[in-house]
Structures are given as C-alpha cells and as structure tokens.
Amino acid sequence: MQYDVIIVGAGPAGLSAAAFAARRKLKTLVLEATSKVGGKPVNVYGTKIVDDFIGFPDGVKGIEVGEALLRQAQKFGAEIKCESRVSKVSIENNDKLVSTDDGKTYRAKAVIIATGSHSKSFVGGIEGEAEFKNKGVSYELQNPNEMKDKIVFVVGGGETAVETAITLKDIAKQVYLVHRRESFRADEILVEQLKKSKINILTNSRLQKIHGDDKVTGVTIYNDATKKEIEMKADQVIFCFGTVPASEMLKDLNVKLDEKGLIMVDCDQKTSVEGIFAAGDVAGGAMRISTAIGEGIKAALNAYKYIKQPYWA
C-alpha cells in the first residue's frame, strides 16, 4: 500500500511526527517493532513520575505521556502497526520502500526514522558476565517489580544508572550503585536524590567478577582508592553503560551516520538522503522526551513540505 509518510518507531518522536503529519492530511503509517507504543516513557518509566517533561511542574507518569501521544496521533488518523520490526529502508525511483521482518514491504514518499536507541547488550572484560546473562545479569530495567526483595547491583555513573537505582530503592531488598569514578554524570537533582536515599553508593569502584551457580549469587568489587577487593552477595546485576542508536535498518542506504552510529541531520531533521528524515534519540541531541517531541514535529512538517511542495515553503 502507498503512503505519504512512513514513520519508523512509536516513541515520543515518532508519535508526535505521526500526529502532525496526519493533521496535515498526509496518509501516515507508523511501524513499531514491539507490542507496545510509547517508547521509553512507557517501557522504561511506566508508572514512575517523569519530572523533567516540560509543562508538568508536578511531573507526569511516563505511561500517561505515551498514552496521550498515541491518542493524539490516532485522533488525526495515523495508522499504527505494532510488532512490525523494520529490517530495511531502500529507494525505488522516487518511492521509499520500508521492509519488515515478517516479509512485508510498504511504500511512501517520505520516511521519518524515530527508532530511538537501545541499551548496550554486552560490556566485556568482566568475569561471569556472559555466563550469567539473563540469569541475573541484564542491561536495562524492564520490570522494576521483578526486583522485589532482591539484592541489586546497578553499575554505571550516568543518568540511566542513577535513575535505575532510585527507581529500585523502595522495591529491592538492597540497592548498590557501583561507579568507577568519584562523581556522577547525571543531572544534579538526581544526584541529590541519590545521596539522600538509602542506596549504597560505591564510588571509585569496579565490578570485577560475577559468580553463582545457575544464577547470580554474588559479585566481587574492587575499590581503586583503597586497593581492596571484597565479595558481596547479589541477586541481580544491571549494567547501565550507555545506549546504541537503532539505525541498523539504514545500513544499505547511504544515510550519513556519525562514529557512534547516530543519524546525522540538519536543522530541519533532514538526513543526507532526500526524503529521509530522522528525529529523537536515533539522531542524538539532548535525548529528552521534550526535545524528541519537538524534533518529531519538525520532521513531520518538513516531510509535508517535501511531499506537497506548497507555494509558501
């Protein structure tokens, strides 16, 4: 079927792009790889309060953000297909072809890539990491309630690590945050919350080894300041070592990526290939819900100009 615009990804950037594209009467399709729409606000934050989403001084639940964006996109007529993982984007004449893992191919005049990013799936250099992957070792917090009454070690010093530890402080039996440096890279307000909480903070420390039998039972921590090694009980290790942009579906298209795999865009969210736009975390930038929404809107409006070529553009 022929569409005006196909949007890959149903997170904040994708859904806001869908709402504005459909509002301009473009025939709009959104393809989402997972069974749920809403992206990180739904999948990561869920019922947790997002306090840096502009316009909500008291904060708002992540799931409420995702649901509101979905309703608005559907209100204007955007079509949304879940469990439709895009494997390839190509060009045939002036048409953009979007292929999915289930063998379907969709045609559009323009494509907006809003696939976000995913957690790094392997750290390396840590004994036991590979052995206990999915047996107590994970790379993101998917269901906080599964950590109930567990001893959890969160490893990392950025915003995701600090937020993960804070999320678990009233759920897990004990939470340890292990960071190799003295200071954290997270927002100051999060670090302040961290230090006021009951979370056990292990700075200048490295997780050296994960041990157990059929699942994780403990870890070995090395402190660079004291030069001492200590073994501690553990039920779960969550590595929060950054994310990787989900841009792999563009590998056969000459879309310019930077050294991290982020899609390079101009101020109009245009990529190096005509008719292909990108927005949100997959294109770098501030990587916030609010900015992803703005970028999605901008991508949709510029896709409209590309497709319709109005006299005023």
C-alpha positions as CSV (number, residue, x, y, z in Angstrom):
1,M,0.0,0.0,0.0
2,Q,1.2,3.5,-0.8
3,Y,1.5,6.1,2.0
4,D,2.6,9.7,2.0
5,V,4.9,9.2,5.0
6,I,6.0,6.2,7.0
7,I,7.3,6.7,10.5
8,V,9.6,4.0,11.9
9,G,9.2,3.9,15.7
10,A,6.3,4.8,18.0
11,G,8.1,6.6,20.8
12,P,7.7,10.4,21.6
13,A,9.4,11.5,18.4
14,G,7.5,9.0,16.2
15,L,4.1,9.6,17.7
16,S,4.4,13.4,17.6
17,A,5.6,13.2,14.0
18,A,2.5,11.0,13.3
19,A,0.1,13.4,14.9
20,F,1.4,16.4,12.9
21,A,1.8,14.5,9.6
22,A,-1.8,13.1,9.9
23,R,-3.1,16.5,10.9
24,R,-1.7,17.9,7.6
25,K,-3.8,15.2,5.9
26,L,-0.8,13.1,4.9
27,K,-1.6,9.4,4.7
28,T,0.5,8.3,7.7
29,L,1.8,4.9,8.8
30,V,3.7,4.2,12.0
31,L,5.7,0.9,12.3
32,E,6.6,-0.1,15.8
33,A,8.9,-3.1,16.5
34,T,7.4,-4.0,19.9
35,S,3.9,-4.9,21.1
36,K,3.6,-1.5,22.9
37,V,3.7,2.1,21.7
38,G,5.1,5.0,23.6
39,G,8.8,4.2,23.7
40,K,10.8,4.9,26.8
41,P,8.1,6.8,28.7
42,V,6.0,3.6,28.7
43,N,8.7,0.9,28.6
44,V,11.2,2.4,31.0
45,Y,9.4,4.9,33.1
46,G,5.9,3.3,33.2
47,T,4.1,4.5,36.3
48,K,7.2,6.3,37.5
49,I,6.9,10.1,37.5
50,V,8.9,12.0,34.8
51,D,9.8,15.3,36.4
52,D,11.7,16.9,33.5
53,F,8.8,16.8,31.0
54,I,8.2,20.5,30.3
55,G,4.7,21.8,31.1
56,F,4.1,19.5,34.0
57,P,5.6,21.2,37.1
58,D,4.4,18.3,39.4
59,G,5.7,15.7,37.0
60,V,3.7,13.1,35.0
61,K,3.7,9.3,34.7
62,G,5.6,8.0,31.8
63,I,2.7,5.8,30.7
64,E,0.4,8.8,30.7
65,V,2.8,10.6,28.3
66,G,2.8,7.7,25.9
67,E,-0.9,7.2,26.0
68,A,-1.6,10.9,25.3
69,L,0.7,10.9,22.3
70,L,-0.9,7.8,21.0
71,R,-4.4,9.2,21.3
72,Q,-3.5,12.4,19.5
73,A,-1.8,10.6,16.6
74,Q,-4.9,8.3,16.3
75,K,-7.3,11.3,16.6
76,F,-5.9,12.7,13.4
77,G,-6.0,9.4,11.5
78,A,-2.5,8.0,11.8
79,E,-2.3,4.2,11.2
80,I,-0.2,2.3,13.7
81,K,1.1,-1.2,13.3
82,C,2.8,-2.9,16.3
83,E,5.2,-5.9,16.1
84,S,6.4,-4.6,12.8
85,R,10.2,-4.5,13.1
86,V,11.7,-2.7,10.1
87,S,14.7,-4.5,8.7
88,K,15.5,-2.3,5.7
89,V,14.8,1.0,4.1
90,S,15.5,1.4,0.4
91,I,14.6,3.6,-2.6
92,E,13.0,2.6,-5.9
93,N,12.7,5.5,-8.3
94,N,11.2,8.2,-6.0
95,D,9.5,5.8,-3.7
96,K,10.9,4.9,-0.3
97,L,10.4,1.2,0.4
98,V,10.2,0.1,4.0
99,S,10.6,-3.7,4.6
100,T,9.7,-5.5,7.8
101,D,10.9,-8.8,9.4
102,D,7.6,-10.5,8.5
103,G,8.2,-10.1,4.8
104,K,6.0,-7.1,4.1
105,T,7.1,-4.0,2.2
106,Y,5.4,-0.6,2.4
107,R,5.8,2.3,0.0
108,A,5.9,6.0,0.9
109,K,7.0,9.4,-0.5
110,A,8.9,10.2,2.7
111,V,10.2,8.3,5.7
112,I,10.9,9.5,9.2
113,I,13.3,7.4,11.3
114,A,12.4,7.7,15.0
115,T,13.6,4.4,16.3
116,G,15.4,5.7,19.4
117,S,18.2,3.7,21.0
118,H,18.7,0.5,22.9
119,S,20.9,-0.5,25.8
120,K,24.4,-1.9,25.1
121,S,23.9,-5.7,25.3
122,F,27.5,-6.6,26.4
123,V,30.1,-4.8,28.4
124,G,33.1,-7.2,28.2
125,G,36.1,-7.7,30.4
126,I,34.0,-8.8,33.4
127,E,34.3,-12.4,34.5
128,G,30.9,-14.1,34.6
129,E,29.1,-11.6,32.5
130,A,28.5,-13.8,29.6
131,E,27.8,-16.9,31.7
132,F,25.1,-15.2,33.7
133,K,23.5,-13.1,31.0
134,N,19.7,-13.4,31.5
135,K,20.4,-15.4,34.7
136,G,20.7,-12.3,36.9
137,V,22.7,-10.1,34.5
138,S,20.8,-7.5,32.5
139,Y,21.4,-4.3,30.7
140,E,18.3,-2.3,31.5
141,L,15.5,-2.2,34.0
142,Q,12.4,-3.6,32.3
143,N,10.1,-4.6,35.1
144,P,11.0,-3.0,38.5
145,N,8.6,-5.3,40.4
146,E,10.7,-8.3,39.4
147,M,13.5,-6.9,41.7
148,K,11.3,-7.1,44.8
149,D,13.2,-8.4,47.8
150,K,16.4,-8.8,45.8
151,I,19.9,-7.5,46.3
152,V,20.6,-5.5,43.2
153,F,23.9,-4.0,41.9
154,V,23.5,-1.2,39.4
155,V,26.7,-0.5,37.5
156,G,27.3,2.9,35.9
157,G,27.6,6.6,36.6
158,G,25.2,8.3,34.1
159,E,21.6,9.3,34.3
160,T,20.2,5.8,33.4
161,A,22.2,4.2,36.2
162,V,21.2,6.8,38.8
163,E,17.6,6.7,37.8
164,T,17.6,2.9,37.9
165,A,19.0,2.8,41.4
166,I,16.5,5.4,42.6
167,T,13.6,3.5,41.0
168,L,14.5,0.4,42.9
169,K,15.3,1.9,46.3
170,D,11.8,1.1,47.7
171,I,11.3,-2.2,45.8
172,A,14.6,-4.2,46.1
173,K,15.8,-5.5,49.4
174,Q,19.1,-3.6,48.9
175,V,20.4,-1.4,46.1
176,Y,24.1,-0.8,45.4
177,L,25.3,1.7,42.8
178,V,28.8,0.9,41.6
179,H,30.7,3.7,39.8
180,R,34.4,3.7,38.8
181,R,34.7,7.5,39.4
182,E,34.1,9.8,42.4
183,S,31.4,12.0,40.7
184,F,28.3,11.2,38.6
185,R,27.3,12.4,35.1
186,A,23.6,12.5,35.9
187,D,21.6,15.7,36.4
188,E,22.4,17.4,39.7
189,I,18.8,16.9,41.0
190,L,19.1,13.2,40.5
191,V,22.4,13.0,42.3
192,E,20.9,14.9,45.2
193,Q,18.1,12.4,45.4
194,L,20.6,9.6,45.2
195,K,22.7,10.9,48.1
196,K,19.7,11.5,50.3
197,S,18.4,7.9,49.7
198,K,19.2,4.6,51.4
199,I,21.1,3.4,48.3
200,N,24.6,2.1,49.0
201,I,26.9,4.2,46.8
202,L,30.2,2.6,45.9
203,T,32.4,5.2,44.1
204,N,35.9,4.6,42.8
205,S,34.9,1.0,42.5
206,R,34.7,-1.6,39.7
207,L,32.7,-4.7,39.4
208,Q,35.4,-7.3,38.6
209,K,33.6,-10.7,38.8
210,I,30.1,-12.1,38.9
211,H,29.6,-15.5,40.4
212,G,26.9,-18.0,41.1
213,D,25.6,-21.5,40.1
214,D,22.6,-21.5,37.8
215,K,22.0,-17.8,38.6
216,V,23.8,-14.8,40.1
217,T,24.6,-15.2,43.8
218,G,27.4,-12.7,44.3
219,V,29.9,-10.2,42.9
220,T,33.5,-9.1,43.5
221,I,34.0,-5.4,43.9
222,Y,37.5,-3.7,43.6
223,N,38.0,-0.3,45.1
224,D,40.6,1.7,43.3
225,A,41.2,4.1,46.2
226,T,41.8,1.5,48.9
227,K,43.2,-1.1,46.5
228,K,40.9,-3.7,48.3
229,E,38.7,-6.4,46.9
230,I,35.5,-7.5,48.5
231,E,33.0,-10.3,47.8
232,M,29.3,-9.4,48.3
233,K,26.0,-11.2,48.0
234,A,23.9,-10.3,44.9
235,D,20.8,-11.5,43.1
236,Q,20.9,-9.1,40.2
237,V,23.4,-7.1,38.3
238,I,22.1,-4.3,36.0
239,F,24.7,-2.7,33.7
240,C,23.9,0.9,32.6
241,F,26.7,1.7,30.3
242,G,25.0,3.8,27.7
243,T,22.9,3.2,24.6
244,V,23.4,2.4,20.9
245,P,21.3,4.2,18.2
246,A,18.8,1.9,16.4
247,S,20.0,2.9,12.9
248,E,20.9,-0.6,11.6
249,M,18.0,-0.7,9.1
250,L,19.8,2.0,7.1
251,K,22.9,0.0,6.5
252,D,22.2,-0.4,2.8
253,L,21.2,3.2,2.3
254,N,23.8,6.0,2.0
255,V,22.5,7.9,5.0
256,K,25.4,9.5,6.8
257,L,26.0,8.3,10.4
258,D,28.5,9.6,12.9
259,E,31.1,7.5,14.6
260,K,28.6,6.4,17.2
261,G,26.0,5.3,14.6
262,L,23.8,8.3,15.2
263,I,21.9,9.6,12.1
264,M,23.3,13.0,11.0
265,V,20.6,15.5,10.4
266,D,20.4,19.3,9.6
267,C,18.3,21.8,11.4
268,D,15.2,20.6,9.5
269,Q,15.7,16.9,10.6
270,K,16.8,16.1,7.0
271,T,19.3,13.3,6.5
272,S,21.8,13.1,3.7
273,V,19.3,11.2,1.6
274,E,16.4,13.2,0.1
275,G,13.0,12.3,1.6
276,I,14.5,10.6,4.6
277,F,14.2,12.4,7.9
278,A,15.2,11.4,11.5
279,A,14.2,12.6,14.9
280,G,14.7,11.7,18.6
281,D,17.4,9.7,20.2
282,V,18.5,8.0,17.0
283,A,19.7,11.4,15.8
284,G,21.4,12.3,19.1
285,G,20.9,15.8,20.5
286,A,19.7,16.4,24.0
287,M,17.9,13.0,24.2
288,R,15.0,14.1,26.3
289,I,11.3,13.4,25.9
290,S,10.5,17.1,25.3
291,T,13.2,17.5,22.6
292,A,12.2,14.3,20.9
293,I,8.7,15.5,20.6
294,G,9.9,18.8,19.1
295,E,12.1,17.0,16.6
296,G,9.3,14.7,15.6
297,I,7.0,17.7,14.9
298,K,9.8,19.4,12.9
299,A,10.5,16.3,10.9
300,A,6.8,15.9,10.0
301,L,6.3,19.5,9.0
302,N,9.4,19.3,6.7
303,A,8.2,16.0,5.3
304,Y,5.0,17.7,4.4
305,K,6.9,20.4,2.6
306,Y,9.0,17.8,0.8
307,I,5.9,15.8,-0.4
308,K,3.4,18.6,-1.1
309,Q,5.8,21.4,-2.1
310,P,3.4,24.2,-1.2
311,Y,4.0,27.6,-2.8
312,W,4.8,29.1,0.6
313,A,7.5,26.7,1.6
